[in-house]
Amino acid sequence: MASIQILPDLLINQIAAGEVIERPAAALKELMENCLDAGASDIAVQLEGGGIKLMRVRDNGSGIAKDQLKLALMRHATSKIASLDDLQRVASMGFRGEALASIAAVAQLTLTSRTGSEAYGWKIDAIDGQIGETTPANHPQGTTVEIRELYFNTPARRKFLKTEATEFAWCEEAFKRIALSRPDVTFSLQHNGKTIWQLPPSSRTLAGEGPWEREAALKRVAEILGDEFGHAAVIVSRNASSLSLQGLAALPAYSRASRDAQYFFVNGRFVRDKVASHALRQAYQDILHHQRHPAFVLFLELPPELVDVNVHPTKSEVRFRESQGVHQFIFHTLQQALAVPVGGQKIQMPEPGHMPSYAPTQRSMRLGAAEREAAYRLWEVQTAIRDQVQGIEHSETELTDQVTQTVRHSTEIPMLGFALAQLSGIYILAQNSLGLIVVDMHAAHERIVYEKLKASLDAERITMQPLLIPVSFNADSLDVATAESEQETLETLGFDIALLSPTTLAVRAMPALLKQAEAEAAAREVLEELREFGASRALTERRDELLASLACHSAVRANRILSITEMNALLREVEQTERSGQCNHGRPTWFQVTLSELDKMFMRGK
């Protein structure tokens, strides 16, 4: 048996780097947070090769003294906490003392700094975990951290990095998150010599509101998320006891196909928190379609001792001491802020007896296929429908008569019976041996497509159907980078998504099962899943959620008029599909109303 031994310091730091610095964006986040902790009012970021080849972050903060430079590169060396009490009430962005040491273990790092009391600056290098000596350097007050060739000494780890475009997209997202949190600070971002962002500071106009201040935040949010978001957003502002929630939340009209415009901060720190996420979803629940995502920039402020930020090495998760109270505070605050009447007035509901009337239209159809003794094989109906779609010259009357003649040979009545008509473009009314069947056609079709997608993916690849005319759409940098780097996964899922320009993607092919779906919506759904969770999780633990969303896009929509033949084909597929009693979201797909129940309604026999 091998003996227990203490690991070398370099290996310890490289292990820590795997937890804290998983990609260039994580390193950038740590460095920019250090700048804010140093009191910087101007932060400049320069990247090359997506941050892999070079990352240089400069600030005009308080700086690091000469005798502190070497300590700054050592593990668990920090100026921000000194005791357990400090850890339990962390007010700074950084506090673990791991970031610089972890970066120095997997990159070529140069740290240059000068304090206000020093005549000139000092520089120190760290290569392959070896810290050099401090040397004089010409440098203004503040600090510059330069990182070259991230993961150069751990090639296996470097292989896990994505393309330069993908890594830059994540770096840009990290930059935007921190820039949103501090509108009073100047930020700039360059990539490969090109200026991407130049964000001047916004003056502070409301004292005592922490990092979020109304005028400053509005300007910074408009710069980063665009004027459209600002025009569609309402101000969220509430203080209760020791809690404060400030920010902007978009009305449902600005809902998104992805979560790319969701920014939630706790004491100035961007986090992904389950408690907050659930409260936010609940606040939008009754006003937002379940396939759409809200947009918001929100800042929760509370005493540091009421929140534990030492939950995850990247500090992206928190734990509230009173999670239920925080949940209710966020939910009620946002719900109240979103209760904005359309056009500034409450919607007036019509009085009883004065409901507006409408006359849904439906083309005439023969009901022969719904005769009591009629039953037919699914493949025959599908063939008839396919021939109709492909342009074989049959009128609907001829096709229905043809199917009727086919089905007269059997006297067996299927479980869901035979279609009679459509109701309000939503429900199929059918008759079986027990009485009346009411089917939610969208929910039923959704389950059918979902099960077929699962079966296709279990066979290792979903059949792809080229589009006659590719569908192009505008996409943000993360979606473009994801489409570029995840081509193999997209093909497995049945998609061919090509890059047309730095801001445009085109869907050239999609799963054959989704030919009725909106190509853009389905593509955005897949890209969001891949960028949020990665290909591995999307195809394993989150497979069903992804396929369920795609099925929902593909399912027949309300107000689409179906022929009797199409309705019957749908009923037969429901009967042959597993778990077809409920849709992918747990809603029932059909109900049975027996003849005896109908007799009771009309008091027959009494």
C-alpha positions in Angstrom: 0.0 0.0 0.0 1.4 3.4 -1.0 2.3 5.7 1.9 0.5 9.0 2.6 2.6 12.0 1.7 2.1 15.8 1.5 1.7 17.1 -2.0 4.2 19.6 -3.4 3.1 23.2 -3.3 3.0 23.5 -7.1 0.7 20.5 -7.5 -1.5 21.9 -4.7 -1.8 25.2 -6.6 -2.5 23.4 -9.9 -5.3 21.4 -8.2 -6.7 24.6 -6.9 -6.4 26.2 -10.3 -8.7 23.5 -11.7 -11.4 24.5 -9.2 -11.0 28.3 -9.3 -9.6 29.0 -12.8 -11.6 26.6 -15.0 -11.2 28.9 -18.1 -9.8 32.4 -19.0 -13.1 34.0 -18.0 -12.7 32.8 -14.5 -9.2 34.3 -14.3 -10.5 37.6 -15.6 -13.3 37.6 -13.1 -10.9 37.1 -10.2 -8.5 39.8 -11.4 -11.3 42.4 -12.0 -12.7 41.7 -8.5 -9.3 42.3 -7.1 -9.3 45.7 -8.9 -12.6 46.7 -7.3 -11.4 45.6 -3.8 -8.3 47.9 -4.3 -10.7 50.9 -4.8 -10.0 51.3 -8.5 -12.0 53.8 -10.5 -10.5 52.8 -13.9 -10.1 49.2 -15.0 -8.6 48.3 -18.4 -8.6 44.7 -19.9 -6.5 43.6 -22.8 -6.9 40.0 -24.2 -5.3 38.1 -27.0 -6.5 34.7 -28.3 -9.6 34.7 -26.2 -7.5 35.4 -23.1 -5.5 32.2 -23.5 -2.5 33.7 -25.1 -2.5 37.0 -23.1 -4.6 38.6 -20.4 -3.6 42.0 -19.0 -5.7 43.7 -16.4 -4.7 47.2 -15.2 -6.2 49.4 -12.5 -5.6 52.6 -10.7 -6.3 51.3 -7.2 -4.3 51.5 -4.0 -1.5 49.2 -5.3 0.6 46.6 -3.5 3.7 47.6 -1.6 7.1 46.1 -2.6 7.4 43.8 0.5 3.9 42.5 -0.2 4.3 41.5 -3.8 5.7 38.0 -3.1 3.1 37.4 -0.5 0.3 38.2 -3.0 1.4 35.2 -5.1 1.3 32.8 -2.2 -1.7 30.5 -1.5 -4.1 31.6 1.2 -2.4 35.0 1.5 -4.9 37.8 1.6 -5.4 41.2 3.1 -9.2 40.9 3.2 -9.9 38.5 6.1 -7.9 37.5 9.2 -10.3 35.5 11.3 -13.4 33.4 11.3 -15.4 36.4 12.2 -14.2 38.1 9.1 -15.1 35.1 7.0 -18.6 35.1 8.4 -19.1 38.8 7.3 -17.2 39.1 4.1 -17.7 42.5 2.5 -15.0 42.3 -0.2 -15.3 40.6 -3.6 -12.3 38.3 -3.0 -11.2 36.8 0.3 -9.9 33.2 -0.3 -6.3 34.1 -1.3 -6.2 31.5 -4.0 -6.7 33.2 -7.3 -3.2 34.7 -8.0 -1.4 31.6 -6.6 -3.6 29.3 -8.7 -3.0 31.4 -11.9 0.7 31.5 -11.2 0.8 27.7 -11.1 -0.7 27.3 -14.6 0.5 30.4 -16.5 3.4 32.8 -16.9 2.4 35.7 -14.6 3.9 39.1 -14.1 2.6 41.3 -11.3 3.6 45.0 -11.4 2.3 47.5 -8.8 2.9 50.9 -7.1 1.4 52.4 -4.0 0.8 56.1 -3.5 3.7 56.4 -1.1 6.3 54.8 -3.4 8.4 56.8 -5.9 8.2 54.0 -8.5 6.7 50.6 -9.0 7.9 47.1 -8.5 7.6 44.0 -10.6 7.7 40.3 -9.8 7.4 37.2 -12.2 6.1 33.8 -11.5 6.7 31.0 -14.1 5.7 27.3 -13.5 5.0 28.1 -9.9 8.4 29.6 -9.3 8.3 33.1 -7.8 11.1 35.4 -8.8 12.6 38.5 -7.1 11.1 41.9 -7.1 12.7 44.5 -9.5 12.0 48.2 -10.0 9.5 49.1 -12.8 8.1 52.3 -14.3 4.4 52.1 -13.3 1.7 54.6 -12.2 -0.2 54.1 -9.0 -2.2 50.9 -9.2 -1.6 47.3 -10.3 -1.2 45.5 -13.6 -1.4 41.7 -13.8 -0.2 40.1 -17.0 -1.0 36.4 -17.7 0.5 34.6 -20.7 -0.2 31.1 -22.1 -2.8 29.9 -19.6 -2.3 26.2 -18.8 0.9 26.0 -20.8 2.4 23.5 -18.3 -0.8 21.4 -18.1 -1.5 20.4 -21.7 -4.2 17.9 -20.8 -6.1 20.7 -19.1 -5.5 23.1 -22.0 -7.1 20.7 -24.4 -10.4 21.2 -22.5 -10.5 24.9 -23.5 -12.8 25.7 -26.4 -12.0 27.9 -29.4 -10.6 31.4 -29.0 -14.0 32.8 -30.1 -15.8 30.8 -27.4 -13.3 31.7 -24.7 -13.5 35.3 -25.6 -17.3 35.2 -25.5 -17.1 34.0 -21.9 -14.5 36.6 -21.0 -16.8 39.3 -22.5 -19.7 38.0 -20.4 -17.6 38.1 -17.2 -16.5 41.7 -18.1 -20.1 42.8 -18.6 -21.3 41.3 -15.3 -18.7 43.3 -13.4 -19.2 46.4 -15.4 -23.0 46.3 -14.7 -22.3 46.0 -10.9 -20.3 49.2 -10.8 -21.5 52.0 -13.1 -19.3 54.5 -11.2 -16.1 52.8 -12.5 -14.6 53.2 -16.0 -14.1 50.0 -17.8 -12.5 49.1 -21.2 -12.0 45.9 -23.0 -9.7 45.1 -26.0 -9.3 41.9 -27.9 -6.5 41.2 -30.3 -5.9 45.0 -30.4 -9.5 46.0 -31.2 -11.5 48.0 -28.6 -14.7 46.1 -27.9 -16.1 48.1 -24.9 -15.3 51.6 -23.6 -17.6 52.4 -20.7 -17.2 55.8 -19.1 -18.3 56.2 -15.4 -21.8 57.5 -14.6 -22.0 60.1 -11.9 -23.5 59.0 -8.5 -26.8 60.8 -8.0 -28.5 58.9 -5.2 -26.5 58.5 -2.0 -26.8 55.4 0.2 -28.1 53.0 -2.4 -24.8 51.0 -2.7 -23.5 50.1 -6.1 -26.9 50.4 -7.8 -27.9 54.0 -8.3 -30.8 54.9 -10.5 -29.3 57.4 -13.0 -26.0 55.7 -13.2 -27.5 52.2 -13.5 -29.9 53.3 -16.3 -27.0 54.6 -18.4 -24.7 51.6 -17.8 -27.5 49.1 -18.4 -28.5 50.9 -21.7 -24.9 50.8 -22.8 -24.5 47.0 -22.2 -28.1 45.6 -22.8 -29.3 48.2 -25.2 -31.9 51.0 -25.2 -34.7 48.5 -25.9 -34.2 46.8 -22.6 -34.2 50.2 -20.8 -37.5 51.2 -22.5 -39.2 47.9 -21.6 -38.0 47.8 -18.0 -39.5 49.0 -14.8 -37.6 50.2 -11.8 -37.4 47.8 -8.9 -36.8 49.5 -5.5 -37.7 48.3 -2.1 -36.1 48.4 1.4 -37.4 46.3 4.2 -35.6 45.8 7.5 -32.1 44.8 6.6 -32.9 43.9 3.0 -32.7 46.0 -0.1 -33.6 45.1 -3.7 -32.8 47.6 -6.4 -32.5 47.4 -10.2 -34.4 47.0 -13.4 -36.8 44.2 -14.5 -38.2 44.0 -18.1 -41.9 43.6 -18.7 -43.1 40.4 -20.4 -43.1 42.1 -23.8 -39.3 42.0 -23.7 -39.1 38.3 -22.8 -36.2 36.4 -24.2 -35.7 33.0 -25.9 -32.7 32.4 -23.5 -31.4 33.5 -20.1 -28.8 35.8 -21.7 -30.2 39.0 -20.1 -30.5 37.8 -16.4 -28.1 39.5 -14.0 -28.6 39.0 -10.3 -26.1 40.4 -7.8 -25.8 39.8 -4.0 -23.8 42.6 -2.3 -22.4 43.5 -5.7 -21.4 39.9 -6.5 -22.9 38.2 -9.6 -24.3 34.9 -8.5 -26.5 32.0 -9.7 -28.7 31.2 -6.7 -31.5 28.7 -6.5 -33.5 30.6 -3.9 -33.4 33.8 -5.9 -34.0 32.1 -9.2 -37.1 30.4 -7.9 -38.5 33.6 -6.5 -37.9 35.4 -9.8 -39.6 32.6 -11.8 -42.6 32.8 -9.5 -42.9 36.5 -9.9 -43.1 36.1 -13.7 -45.2 32.9 -13.6 -48.6 34.4 -14.3 -47.5 36.9 -16.9 -44.8 35.1 -18.9 -45.2 32.2 -21.3 -43.3 29.2 -19.9 -41.0 29.0 -23.0 -39.8 32.5 -22.6 -37.3 33.9 -20.1 -37.5 37.2 -18.2 -34.7 39.9 -18.4 -33.5 41.8 -15.4 -30.6 43.5 -13.7 -31.2 43.2 -9.9 -29.1 44.0 -6.9 -29.9 42.4 -3.5 -28.1 44.1 -0.5 -28.1 42.6 2.9 -25.7 42.5 5.9 -22.7 40.3 5.1 -23.3 38.1 8.1 -26.7 37.0 6.7 -25.2 35.4 3.6 -22.5 32.8 3.2 -20.3 33.5 0.1 -17.8 30.7 1.0 -19.9 28.0 -0.6 -18.0 27.4 -3.9 -14.4 28.0 -4.9 -15.5 30.4 -7.7 -17.8 32.3 -5.3 -20.6 32.1 -7.8 -23.0 30.5 -5.3 -24.2 31.8 -2.0 -26.3 30.5 0.9 -28.7 32.7 2.8 -29.1 32.4 6.5 -32.8 33.1 6.2 -33.5 31.7 2.8 -37.3 31.7 3.1 -37.4 35.3 4.1 -35.1 36.3 1.3 -37.3 34.3 -1.2 -40.5 36.0 -0.1 -38.8 39.5 -0.2 -37.6 39.0 -3.7 -40.9 37.5 -4.9 -43.2 40.2 -3.5 -40.9 43.0 -4.5 -40.7 42.0 -8.1 -44.3 40.9 -8.3 -45.4 44.4 -7.2 -43.0 46.1 -9.6 -44.3 44.1 -12.5 -47.9 44.9 -11.8 -48.0 47.7 -14.4 -51.3 48.1 -16.3 -51.1 48.1 -20.1 -50.8 51.6 -21.4 -50.7 52.9 -17.8 -54.3 51.8 -17.1 -55.8 48.7 -15.7 -57.3 46.3 -18.1 -61.1 46.6 -18.0 -62.7 43.2 -18.1 -66.2 43.1 -19.8 -69.2 42.9 -17.6 -71.2 39.6 -17.4 -73.5 39.4 -20.3 -71.3 41.7 -22.4 -68.5 39.3 -23.4 -67.2 39.9 -26.9 -68.3 37.2 -29.4 -66.3 35.6 -32.1 -67.0 33.1 -34.8 -64.3 30.6 -35.3 -64.2 29.3 -38.8 -63.5 25.8 -40.1 -63.6 24.5 -43.6 -66.3 22.0 -44.3 -65.4 18.4 -43.9 -67.1 15.0 -44.2 -67.6 13.1 -41.0 -67.6 9.7 -42.7 -64.3 8.8 -41.0 -66.0 9.2 -37.6 -68.7 6.6 -38.2 -69.2 4.3 -35.2 -68.0 1.1 -36.9 -64.9 2.7 -38.5 -61.4 1.8 -37.5 -58.2 1.7 -39.5 -54.5 1.1 -39.4 -52.2 4.0 -38.6 -49.8 3.5 -41.5 -52.6 3.8 -44.0 -53.7 7.1 -42.6 -50.1 8.4 -42.4 -49.5 7.4 -46.0 -52.7 9.2 -47.1 -51.7 12.4 -45.2 -48.1 12.2 -46.6 -49.4 11.9 -50.1 -51.7 14.8 -49.5 -48.8 17.0 -48.2 -46.5 15.9 -51.1 -49.0 17.2 -53.6 -50.8 14.1 -54.9 -53.9 15.3 -56.6 -56.6 14.3 -54.2 -59.3 16.6 -52.9 -60.0 16.4 -49.2 -63.4 14.8 -50.0 -61.8 12.1 -52.1 -59.1 11.4 -49.5 -61.7 11.1 -46.7 -63.8 8.8 -48.7 -60.8 6.7 -49.5 -59.9 6.4 -45.8 -63.5 5.7 -44.9 -63.7 2.7 -47.3 -60.4 1.4 -45.9 -61.6 1.5 -42.3 -65.1 0.0 -42.8 -63.5 -3.5 -42.9 -63.0 -3.5 -39.1 -65.6 -3.2 -36.3 -63.0 -2.5 -33.5 -63.4 0.9 -31.9 -60.0 2.4 -30.7 -59.7 3.7 -27.2 -59.8 7.4 -28.2 -62.5 6.7 -30.8 -62.9 8.7 -34.0 -62.7 12.5 -34.5 -65.9 14.5 -34.8 -64.7 18.1 -35.0 -62.4 20.7 -33.6 -63.4 23.1 -30.8 -61.9 26.7 -30.8 -58.9 25.5 -32.7 -57.6 23.9 -29.5 -59.4 20.6 -28.7 -60.3 17.6 -30.8 -63.8 16.1 -30.0 -64.0 12.4 -30.7 -66.5 9.6 -30.0 -65.6 6.2 -28.6 -67.6 3.3 -27.2 -68.0 5.1 -23.8 -69.0 8.5 -25.0 -67.1 11.7 -25.7 -63.3 12.2 -25.8 -61.8 15.7 -25.5 -58.1 15.9 -26.6 -55.8 18.9 -26.2 -54.1 18.6 -29.5 -51.0 20.6 -28.7 -50.3 18.7 -25.5 -50.9 15.4 -27.1 -48.7 16.1 -30.1 -46.0 17.4 -27.8 -45.8 14.1 -26.0 -45.7 12.2 -29.3 -42.8 14.3 -30.7 -41.0 14.1 -27.3 -41.0 10.3 -27.2 -39.9 10.1 -30.8 -37.0 12.4 -30.2 -35.9 10.3 -27.2 -36.1 7.1 -29.3 -34.1 8.8 -32.1 -31.4 10.0 -29.7 -31.2 6.6 -28.1 -30.3 5.4 -31.6 -27.3 7.8 -31.3 -28.4 10.3 -33.9 -31.5 12.3 -34.7 -32.4 12.2 -38.4 -31.6 15.6 -40.0 -33.9 17.3 -42.6 -32.3 20.0 -44.8 -34.3 23.2 -45.1 -35.2 24.4 -48.6 -34.4 28.0 -47.6 -32.0 28.4 -44.6 -33.4 30.5 -41.7 -31.0 33.2 -40.5 -31.2 35.1 -37.3 -29.2 37.6 -35.2 -27.3 36.0 -32.3 -25.1 37.3 -29.5 -21.4 36.4 -29.3 -21.9 33.5 -26.9 -24.4 31.8 -29.2 -22.1 32.3 -32.2 -19.2 30.9 -30.3 -21.3 27.9 -29.2 -22.5 27.1 -32.7 -18.9 27.3 -33.9 -17.4 25.0 -31.2 -20.3 22.5 -30.8 -20.8 21.4 -34.4 -20.5 17.7 -33.6 -23.1 17.9 -30.8 -25.5 19.9 -33.0 -25.3 17.3 -35.7 -26.0 14.6 -33.1 -29.2 16.6 -32.2 -30.1 16.9 -35.9 -29.1 20.5 -36.4 -26.9 22.2 -39.0 -26.2 25.7 -37.9 -23.7 27.8 -39.9 -22.0 31.1 -39.2 -23.0 33.8 -41.7 -21.3 36.8 -40.0 -20.0 37.6 -36.5 -23.5 38.4 -35.4 -25.6 36.1 -37.7 -26.3 32.4 -37.7 -28.3 30.3 -40.2 -30.2 27.1 -39.7 -29.6 24.9 -42.7 -31.1 21.7 -41.4 -33.0 20.6 -38.4 -34.5 17.3 -37.0 -37.0 15.8 -39.4 -39.4 15.4 -36.5 -39.4 19.2 -36.0 -40.3 20.2 -39.5 -43.3 22.1 -38.2 -41.3 24.0 -35.7 -39.9 27.5 -36.0 -36.3 26.9 -36.9 -35.0 30.0 -35.1 -36.8 29.2 -31.8 -35.6 25.6 -31.8 -32.0 26.6 -32.7 -31.9 29.2 -29.9 -33.2 26.6 -27.4 -30.4 24.1 -28.3 -27.7 26.8 -28.3 -28.7 28.1 -24.9 -28.7 24.6 -23.4 -25.2 23.9 -24.8 -23.7 27.1 -23.7 -25.3 27.0 -20.2 -24.5 23.3 -19.4 -22.1 22.0 -22.0 -22.5 19.2 -24.5 -21.9 16.4 -22.0 -24.6 17.5 -19.6 -27.0 18.5 -22.4 -26.8 14.9 -23.8 -27.0 13.1 -20.5 -28.6 14.5 -17.3 -30.4 17.4 -19.1 -31.3 15.4 -22.2 -35.0 15.1 -21.4 -35.4 18.8 -20.6 -33.8 19.7 -23.9 -35.9 17.3 -26.0 -39.1 18.3 -24.1 -38.4 22.0 -25.1 -37.8 21.0 -28.7 -41.0 18.9 -28.8 -43.0 21.9 -27.5 -41.7 24.0 -30.4 -42.7 21.3 -32.8 -46.2 20.4 -31.5 -49.2 21.6 -33.5 -50.3 25.0 -32.4 -53.6 26.3 -31.3 -55.9 27.7 -34.0 -54.5 25.4 -36.6 -57.4 23.8 -38.4 -57.0 20.1 -38.9 -58.9 17.9 -41.3 -60.8 14.9 -39.9 -58.1 12.6 -41.4 -55.3 14.6 -39.6 -57.3 14.5 -36.3 -57.8 10.7 -36.5 -54.1 10.2 -37.3 -53.2 12.2 -34.2 -55.5 10.1 -32.0 -54.0 6.9 -33.3 -50.5 8.1 -32.5 -51.5 9.1 -29.0 -52.8 5.6 -28.4 -49.4 4.1 -29.5 -47.2 6.6 -27.5 -45.9 5.8 -24.1 -47.0 8.1 -21.2 -49.3 9.9 -23.6 -51.8 10.6 -20.9 -49.8 13.7 -19.9 -47.8 16.2 -21.9 -44.1 16.9 -21.2 -45.1 19.4 -18.5 -47.4 17.1 -16.6 -50.7 18.4 -18.0 -53.4 15.9 -19.1 -53.7 15.4 -22.8 -57.2 14.1 -22.9 -60.4 13.5 -20.9 -63.2 11.0 -21.2 -66.8 12.1 -20.7 -69.1 9.1 -20.6 -72.6 8.9 -21.9 -73.9 8.4 -18.4 -72.2 11.6 -17.3 -73.7 13.5 -20.3 -77.1 12.0 -19.4 -76.8 13.4 -15.8 -75.9 16.9 -17.2 -79.0 16.9 -19.3 -81.1 15.1 -16.6 -82.2 12.4 -19.0 -84.3 9.7 -17.5 -85.5 12.0 -14.6 
